[in-house]
Amino acid sequence: PGLATVIPYVVLVLILLVRPYGIFGETRIERV
C-alpha cells in the first residue's frame, strides 16, 4: 500500500519531462 500513492507522482514527473511547458500552454520557461 505505498506504490499506489507513488504512481501518481511518477506519472506527473514523466509528463513534466516529456512536456516541460505543457501545463503552462505555449508559455516557454527558460532555465538558466
C-alpha positions in Angstrom: 0.0 0.0 0.0 2.6 2.7 -0.9 3.0 2.0 -4.5 -0.5 3.3 -5.3 0.5 6.5 -3.7 3.8 6.9 -5.6 2.4 6.1 -9.0 0.6 9.4 -9.5 3.8 11.4 -8.7 5.8 9.2 -11.1 3.3 10.0 -13.9 3.4 13.7 -13.1 7.2 13.7 -13.3 7.1 11.8 -16.7 4.7 14.3 -18.1 6.8 17.2 -16.9 9.9 15.6 -18.5 8.1 15.0 -21.8 6.2 18.3 -21.9 8.1 20.8 -19.8 5.8 23.6 -20.7 2.7 21.6 -21.5 0.9 22.7 -18.3 1.6 26.4 -19.0 0.3 26.1 -22.5 2.6 27.9 -25.0 4.5 29.7 -22.3 8.1 28.8 -22.6 10.1 28.6 -19.4 13.8 29.3 -19.7 16.1 27.7 -17.1 19.4 29.5 -16.5 
